[in-house]
Every structure is written in structure tokens, then in C-alpha cells.
């Protein structure tokens, strides 16, 4: 009997070969995890300027489009459209440099000075707080081991300096020498300069780059698959850009309002606390808590009554942000319910730290949106209702697992 090799056998053989290679590669990766980690670190170091350039170009795309729109008088012919793009890029980068320069030249020195003042006065603030606690305990006859330990705890200027000295002595051996630090700083500056140049090229020819990516997708994938990926990318961009730009603007407004309000009321460390509140506000949901806790603790050492009023002030400010400012700026940019926002923040923060808390929400919003779309498509194919309300069981209203408007089983 003659043996015939069929197409199905070829497919099976390929599956077995690819699976075997995958298993071997996985085992090799596990056995050489340190070498692969070092290789990956080298690759990321090499690509760092390019990655930064992509991030710069993406973050500055909003201002670029704004300036392009307001230079509409240059769009009558093709050469002037190119000139409009060049002028918009120049204006965008000048505005960015001015904002960052203002921040580091005016705001940061005051923030650093406030931190230094706070550190230098910690012994006095702590002694004042201990006297207050001792007075309250004596007045109300309250005592506990942890309170007694707190009242006996002392930090003097000499102790604080010794702690800083010990920290410095432990830190210095980890730093090879001043030359290495200089090389690292020089490398960072070089990476930033190259990233700026890359971002300028990407901003100037962004339509061409996007068209090339789409061309590659349509050339190598089925038309339906490529179209689906393009649509996913477009929707992802809409969610990410809307959320990131809106959240940054919202946090800037909250920081400014916090500074104005604290200045009018007369709080201490106004700029430092406003800086903390504004920066932490970029983190969805948990940001107000992350900003309020250290801010209240700072004033608690200075003046407990100020700390109480600050807590009330921040609560009012965050209510204003959550109910008025935030919805006006952000709208429903993610479409995520509150529970899934918390889930995205916790998972993103656990995997990638503070950056993960910020980016995790729009990233999960993309997954949520397309999962919802897929499920609704499958339900539609089965002639079942697509709305979630149809599947709810409500006590006293709908007490059976029946689907409203569903097909008969």
C-alpha cells in the first residue's frame, strides 16, 4: 500500500515542530533568565532615546494639533501646509521648554526650601506635638503604651544630623565615584537631546509613519484582521489621549486652586502642599488620598488645627474636582465603572508602580471596551439581549434567572 503525505499531515507536523521549539525556547529562557534579563536591559538602554522620543511626540501631539488649527491661514497650498507644521512644532517645543523652565526655576527652589525648612524644624514640631498629646492625655486621663513611647521619643538636631550622616556613609560606597555620576548625567542629557530630535521627526511626519504601519498590516494580514487592528489602535489612541491630556490639565487646575485657596486661608508650606496635591491628583481614584495624607501629616507637626482645616479644605477641593472640574474636562473618557477603575489601578500599580497606576486605567479601559463589544456581538448572534440590565436578578421585581427579551430555550 502506497503511503500518501496529505496537507493535514503537513499542518500537524508544523504544529508539533513549532510547539517543540516553543517548549525548548521556554526551557532555555528559564535556565538562562539572568543572561536574558541582562540582554533585555541592554536592548532597552539602546532603544531608550527612541522610546523617549515616541513618548514626547505622543504627549505633545495635543498641543501640536491645537497650534496647527490656529495657524489655519497657512493651509491654502501644500508648501504652506508644511510651513504650518514646522511652525507648530517650534511653538510647541518653545511653550514646553518655557513651562518646564518656569517650573524648575521658580517653583522647584521654593519646594526644596520648604522641604529643608520642614526637615530642620522637625525636632521643634515633634516636641510641640508631644506637648499637645501630653496635655490631652493629662486632661482626659488617657494613657497607652504606644502613647507613652511617643511622648518619650526625642529627635534633636544632633540625632537628625547623625542619621543623615550614617545614611550618607552607607550610600556613598554604592556610588563608584564622581566620574561615573558625571557619565550617567551626561548619558541622560544625550538621550534626552536625541529623543527630542526623534520626536520632532515623528511629529513632522506622523501621518506618513502611521500610513506605513497600516501598509505593513494590510500587506501581511487578512484585510478583516488588519482593519480590526487599525480600529483597535484608533480607539486606544482616543481613550489614552483623552484621559492623559484631560488628567494632566485637571491636576494642574487642582494644584493652582489648592495654592490659591491655601494662600488666602494662610496655611504654612502652601507651595509644597499644593505641589504634592497637584502631582498625586494624576492618579485616578486614590490620588486625593495619596496627596492628603502626607500634606495633613506635615501640618500636624506644625499646627494640629491647621492640619484639621487642611483636611477639610482638601475634601472640599476634591469634591469640587470629582463633581464639577473632572467631569467637565474628562467627561466619560474611559467608560469604566468605579470598581474596574480600582482594579486597574491596583493591578497597574502592583506591576509598574506609580506609572502603572496612571496608565493602568486607560489601558484597562481599552480591554474593557473591546471585551464588551465582543460579548455583545456574540449575544447578538445568539439573538439574546445585549444590555446588562436584561440579566439582572432584582429582589421583589425579577427573582428568577430569566433573560428579558431572550430567545426561547
C-alpha positions as CSV (number, residue, x, y, z in Angstrom):
1,X,0.0,0.0,0.0
2,X,1.4,3.3,-1.1
3,X,1.8,6.0,1.7
4,X,0.5,9.4,0.8
5,X,1.5,12.6,2.6
6,X,-1.5,14.9,2.9
7,X,-1.9,18.6,3.6
8,X,-3.4,17.9,7.0
9,X,-0.3,15.8,8.0
10,X,1.9,18.8,7.0
11,X,-0.2,21.1,9.2
12,X,0.1,18.6,12.1
13,X,3.8,18.3,11.6
14,X,4.3,22.1,11.6
15,X,2.2,22.3,14.8
16,X,4.4,19.7,16.5
17,X,7.6,21.4,15.3
18,X,6.5,24.8,16.4
19,X,5.3,23.5,19.8
20,X,8.5,21.7,20.4
21,X,10.6,24.7,19.5
22,X,8.4,26.8,21.8
23,X,9.0,24.4,24.7
24,X,12.8,24.3,24.1
25,X,12.9,28.1,23.9
26,X,10.9,28.4,27.1
27,X,13.2,25.9,28.9
28,X,16.3,27.8,27.6
29,X,14.8,31.1,28.8
30,X,14.2,29.7,32.3
31,X,17.7,28.3,32.5
32,X,19.3,31.5,31.3
33,X,17.0,34.0,32.9
34,X,19.8,36.3,34.2
35,X,21.5,36.5,30.8
36,X,18.2,37.2,29.0
37,X,17.5,39.9,31.6
38,X,20.9,41.5,31.0
39,X,20.3,41.3,27.2
40,X,16.9,42.8,27.6
41,X,18.4,45.6,29.8
42,X,21.0,46.3,27.1
43,X,18.3,46.5,24.4
44,X,16.1,48.9,26.4
45,X,19.2,51.1,27.1
46,X,19.9,51.2,23.4
47,X,16.3,52.0,22.5
48,X,15.8,54.5,25.4
49,X,16.2,57.6,23.2
50,X,13.7,56.2,20.7
51,X,11.2,55.3,23.4
52,X,11.5,58.7,25.0
53,X,11.1,60.3,21.5
54,X,7.9,58.4,21.0
55,X,6.6,59.4,24.4
56,X,7.5,63.1,23.8
57,X,5.8,63.0,20.4
58,X,2.7,61.4,21.7
59,X,2.3,63.7,24.7
60,X,2.9,66.8,22.6
61,X,0.6,65.8,19.8
62,X,-2.4,67.6,21.5
63,X,-0.6,71.0,21.7
64,X,0.7,70.5,18.2
65,X,-2.8,69.9,16.8
66,X,-4.0,73.0,18.7
67,X,-1.3,75.3,17.3
68,X,-1.8,73.8,13.8
69,X,-5.6,74.5,14.0
70,X,-4.9,78.2,15.0
71,X,-2.4,78.6,12.1
72,X,-5.1,77.7,9.6
73,X,-4.2,80.7,7.3
74,X,-1.2,78.7,6.1
75,X,-3.2,75.8,4.7
76,X,-4.2,77.2,1.3
77,X,-1.4,75.4,-0.6
78,X,0.8,72.4,0.0
79,X,4.1,74.2,0.7
80,X,2.4,76.4,3.3
81,X,0.9,73.3,5.0
82,X,4.5,72.1,5.6
83,X,5.4,75.5,6.9
84,X,2.4,75.4,9.3
85,X,3.6,72.0,10.7
86,X,7.1,73.3,11.2
87,X,5.9,76.5,12.9
88,X,3.6,74.4,15.1
89,X,6.4,72.1,16.2
90,X,8.6,75.1,17.0
91,X,5.9,76.8,19.0
92,X,5.0,73.6,20.8
93,X,8.6,72.9,21.9
94,X,9.2,76.5,22.9
95,X,6.0,76.5,25.0
96,X,7.1,73.2,26.6
97,X,10.5,74.5,27.4
98,X,9.1,77.7,28.9
99,X,6.7,75.8,31.1
100,X,9.3,73.4,32.3
101,X,11.9,76.2,32.8
102,X,9.4,78.2,34.8
103,X,8.6,75.1,36.9
104,X,12.3,74.3,37.7
105,X,13.4,77.9,38.0
106,X,10.6,79.4,40.1
107,X,8.6,76.6,41.7
108,X,11.1,73.9,42.5
109,X,13.5,76.1,44.5
110,X,10.6,77.1,46.8
111,X,9.5,73.5,47.1
112,X,13.1,72.5,48.0
113,X,13.4,75.3,50.5
114,X,10.1,74.3,52.1
115,X,11.4,70.7,52.4
116,X,14.6,71.9,54.0
117,X,12.7,74.1,56.5
118,X,10.5,71.2,57.4
119,X,13.5,68.9,58.0
120,X,15.4,71.4,60.0
121,X,12.4,72.1,62.2
122,X,11.2,68.5,62.8
123,X,12.6,68.4,66.4
124,X,10.7,71.5,67.3
125,X,7.5,70.4,65.5
126,X,7.7,67.0,67.2
127,X,8.3,68.5,70.6
128,X,5.2,70.7,70.1
129,X,3.1,67.8,69.0
130,X,4.3,65.8,72.0
131,X,3.3,68.6,74.4
132,X,-0.1,68.8,72.8
133,X,-0.6,65.0,73.1
134,X,0.6,65.0,76.7
135,X,-1.8,67.9,77.6
136,X,-4.7,66.0,76.1
137,X,-3.8,62.8,77.9
138,X,-3.4,64.6,81.2
139,X,-6.7,66.4,80.7
140,X,-8.8,63.3,79.9
141,X,-6.7,60.8,81.9
142,X,-5.8,58.6,78.9
143,X,-2.7,56.5,78.7
144,X,-1.5,53.7,76.5
145,X,1.9,52.0,75.8
146,X,2.3,53.5,72.3
147,X,1.4,57.0,73.5
148,X,3.9,56.7,76.3
149,X,6.6,55.6,73.9
150,X,5.7,58.5,71.6
151,X,5.9,61.0,74.4
152,X,9.4,59.6,75.4
153,X,10.7,59.7,71.8
154,X,13.0,62.6,71.1
155,X,14.7,63.8,67.9
156,X,17.4,66.5,68.4
157,X,19.2,68.3,65.7
158,X,22.3,66.3,66.6
159,X,20.4,63.0,66.3
160,X,18.9,64.1,62.9
161,X,22.4,65.0,61.6
162,X,23.9,61.7,62.8
163,X,21.1,59.8,61.0
164,X,21.7,61.8,57.8
165,X,25.5,61.2,58.2
166,X,25.0,57.4,58.6
167,X,22.7,57.4,55.6
168,X,25.3,59.2,53.5
169,X,28.1,56.9,54.6
170,X,26.1,53.9,53.6
171,X,25.1,55.5,50.3
172,X,28.5,56.7,49.2
173,X,30.2,53.3,48.9
174,X,27.4,52.3,46.5
175,X,28.4,55.2,44.2
176,X,31.5,54.2,42.3
177,X,32.9,57.8,42.0
178,X,32.0,61.3,40.9
179,X,33.2,60.5,37.3
180,X,30.6,57.7,37.0
181,X,27.9,60.1,38.2
182,X,29.0,62.6,35.6
183,X,29.0,60.0,32.9
184,X,25.4,58.9,33.9
185,X,24.2,62.5,33.9
186,X,25.9,63.1,30.5
187,X,24.2,60.0,29.1
188,X,20.8,61.1,30.3
189,X,21.3,64.5,28.7
190,X,22.4,62.9,25.5
191,X,19.4,60.6,25.5
192,X,17.0,63.5,26.1
193,X,18.6,65.5,23.2
194,X,18.4,62.6,20.8
195,X,14.8,61.9,22.0
196,X,13.8,65.5,21.2
197,X,15.3,65.2,17.7
198,X,13.4,61.9,17.2
199,X,10.2,63.4,18.5
200,X,10.5,66.3,16.1
201,X,10.9,64.0,13.1
202,X,7.9,61.9,14.3
203,X,5.7,65.0,14.9
204,X,6.6,66.3,11.4
205,X,5.8,63.1,9.5
206,X,3.3,61.4,11.8
207,X,0.8,60.8,9.0
208,X,3.4,59.1,6.9
209,X,4.6,56.9,9.8
210,X,1.0,55.8,10.6
211,X,0.4,55.1,6.9
212,X,3.5,52.9,6.7
213,X,2.4,50.9,9.8
214,X,-1.1,50.4,8.2
215,X,0.5,49.4,4.9
216,X,2.6,46.8,6.7
217,X,-0.5,45.4,8.5
218,X,-2.6,45.2,5.3
219,X,0.3,43.6,3.4
220,X,0.9,40.8,6.0
221,X,-2.5,40.1,7.4
222,X,-6.0,39.4,6.2
223,X,-8.0,42.5,5.3
224,X,-10.5,41.9,8.1
225,X,-7.8,41.3,10.7
226,X,-5.8,44.4,9.7
227,X,-8.9,46.6,9.7
228,X,-9.7,45.3,13.2
229,X,-6.2,46.1,14.5
230,X,-6.4,49.6,12.9
231,X,-9.7,50.2,14.6
232,X,-8.4,49.0,18.0
233,X,-5.4,51.3,17.6
234,X,-7.6,54.2,16.8
235,X,-9.9,53.6,19.7
236,X,-6.9,53.1,22.0
237,X,-5.5,56.4,20.9
238,X,-8.8,58.1,21.6
239,X,-9.1,56.7,25.1
240,X,-5.4,57.3,26.0
241,X,-5.1,60.8,24.6
242,X,-8.4,61.9,26.1
243,X,-7.6,60.5,29.5
244,X,-3.9,61.6,29.8
245,X,-4.3,65.1,28.4
246,X,-7.5,65.6,30.5
247,X,-6.0,64.3,33.7
248,X,-2.8,66.4,33.4
249,X,-4.9,69.5,32.8
250,X,-7.2,68.6,35.6
251,X,-4.3,68.1,38.0
252,X,-2.7,71.4,37.0
253,X,-6.0,73.2,37.8
254,X,-6.4,71.4,41.1
255,X,-2.8,72.3,42.1
256,X,-3.4,76.0,41.2
257,X,-6.7,76.1,43.1
258,X,-5.1,74.5,46.1
259,X,-2.3,77.1,46.1
260,X,-4.8,80.0,45.8
261,X,-7.1,78.6,48.5
262,X,-4.2,77.8,50.9
263,X,-2.7,81.3,50.3
264,X,-6.0,83.0,51.1
265,X,-6.6,81.0,54.3
266,X,-3.0,81.4,55.4
267,X,-1.7,77.8,55.7
268,X,2.0,77.0,56.2
269,X,4.0,75.2,53.4
270,X,1.5,76.4,50.8
271,X,3.6,75.7,47.7
272,X,4.9,72.3,48.9
273,X,1.5,71.0,49.8
274,X,-0.1,72.4,46.6
275,X,2.7,70.6,44.6
276,X,2.0,67.3,46.4
277,X,-1.8,67.6,45.9
278,X,-1.4,68.5,42.2
279,X,1.1,65.7,41.4
280,X,-0.8,63.0,43.2
281,X,-4.1,64.1,41.6
282,X,-2.9,62.5,38.3
283,X,-3.5,59.1,39.9
284,X,-7.2,58.2,39.5
285,X,-9.4,57.5,42.5
286,X,-6.6,57.0,45.1
287,X,-4.7,60.2,44.1
288,X,-6.6,62.5,46.5
289,X,-5.8,60.2,49.4
290,X,-2.1,59.9,48.4
291,X,-1.9,63.7,48.4
292,X,-4.0,64.4,51.5
293,X,-2.2,62.0,53.9
294,X,1.3,63.4,53.7
295,X,0.0,67.0,53.5
296,X,-2.0,66.7,56.7
297,X,0.9,64.9,58.5
298,X,3.2,67.8,57.5
299,X,0.8,70.4,59.1
300,X,0.0,68.1,62.0
301,X,3.6,68.6,63.3
302,X,3.4,72.4,62.7
303,X,-0.2,73.1,64.0
304,X,-2.8,70.4,64.6
305,X,-5.7,72.9,64.0
306,X,-4.1,73.8,60.6
307,X,-4.0,70.1,59.8
308,X,-7.7,69.7,60.6
309,X,-8.7,72.7,58.4
310,X,-6.4,71.4,55.6
311,X,-8.1,68.0,55.7
312,X,-11.5,69.8,55.3
313,X,-10.1,72.1,52.6
314,X,-8.7,69.2,50.6
315,X,-12.0,67.2,51.0
316,X,-14.0,70.2,49.6
317,X,-11.4,70.7,46.8
318,X,-11.6,67.0,45.8
319,X,-15.4,67.1,45.8
320,X,-15.3,70.1,43.5
321,X,-12.9,68.2,41.3
322,X,-14.9,65.0,41.3
323,X,-18.2,66.6,40.7
324,X,-17.5,69.7,38.6
325,X,-14.0,70.1,37.2
326,X,-13.1,66.5,36.4
327,X,-16.4,65.6,34.6
328,X,-16.1,68.9,32.6
329,X,-12.6,68.2,31.4
330,X,-12.5,64.4,31.2
331,X,-16.2,63.6,30.6
332,X,-16.5,59.8,30.3
333,X,-13.1,59.4,28.6
334,X,-12.6,55.8,29.8
335,X,-16.2,54.5,30.2
336,X,-15.0,52.3,33.1
337,X,-17.2,51.7,36.2
338,X,-15.7,52.6,39.5
339,X,-15.0,49.0,40.5
340,X,-12.9,48.4,37.4
341,X,-11.1,51.7,37.9
342,X,-10.0,50.5,41.3
343,X,-9.0,47.1,39.8
344,X,-7.0,48.7,37.0
345,X,-5.1,51.0,39.5
346,X,-4.3,48.1,41.9
347,X,-3.0,45.8,39.1
348,X,-1.2,48.6,37.3
349,X,0.4,49.9,40.5
350,X,1.4,46.3,41.5
351,X,3.1,45.7,38.2
352,X,4.6,49.0,37.2
353,X,4.4,51.3,40.3
354,X,3.1,54.8,40.2
355,X,3.3,55.0,36.4
356,X,1.2,51.8,36.2
357,X,-1.5,53.4,38.4
358,X,-1.7,56.3,35.9
359,X,-1.6,54.3,32.7
360,X,-3.4,51.3,34.0
361,X,-6.8,52.9,33.8
362,X,-6.8,53.8,30.1
363,X,-5.1,50.5,29.3
364,X,-7.8,48.5,31.0
365,X,-10.5,50.8,29.5
366,X,-9.3,49.6,26.1
367,X,-9.6,46.0,27.1
368,X,-12.9,46.6,28.8
369,X,-14.3,48.3,25.7
370,X,-13.4,45.6,23.2
371,X,-14.4,42.8,25.6
372,X,-17.8,44.4,25.9
373,X,-18.0,44.7,22.1
374,X,-17.1,41.1,21.6
375,X,-19.6,39.8,24.2
376,X,-22.4,41.9,22.7
377,X,-21.5,40.6,19.2
378,X,-21.8,37.0,20.4
379,X,-25.1,37.7,22.2
380,X,-26.5,39.3,19.0
381,X,-25.5,36.2,17.0
382,X,-27.4,34.1,19.6
383,X,-30.4,36.5,19.4
384,X,-30.1,37.4,23.0
385,X,-30.4,40.9,24.5
386,X,-27.1,42.9,24.7
387,X,-27.9,45.2,27.6
388,X,-26.6,44.1,31.1
389,X,-29.9,45.2,32.7
390,X,-31.6,42.2,31.0
391,X,-29.5,39.8,33.0
392,X,-30.1,41.3,36.5
393,X,-32.0,39.5,39.2
394,X,-33.7,42.1,41.4
395,X,-35.4,41.1,44.7
396,X,-39.1,41.6,44.6
397,X,-39.1,42.6,40.9
398,X,-37.4,39.8,39.0
399,X,-36.5,36.9,41.2
400,X,-35.7,34.2,38.6
401,X,-32.7,33.9,36.3
402,X,-34.8,34.7,33.2
403,X,-33.5,36.8,30.4
404,X,-35.7,39.6,29.3
405,X,-36.4,39.5,25.6
406,X,-34.3,36.4,25.1
407,X,-34.8,33.6,22.7
408,X,-36.8,30.7,23.9
409,X,-34.7,27.8,25.2
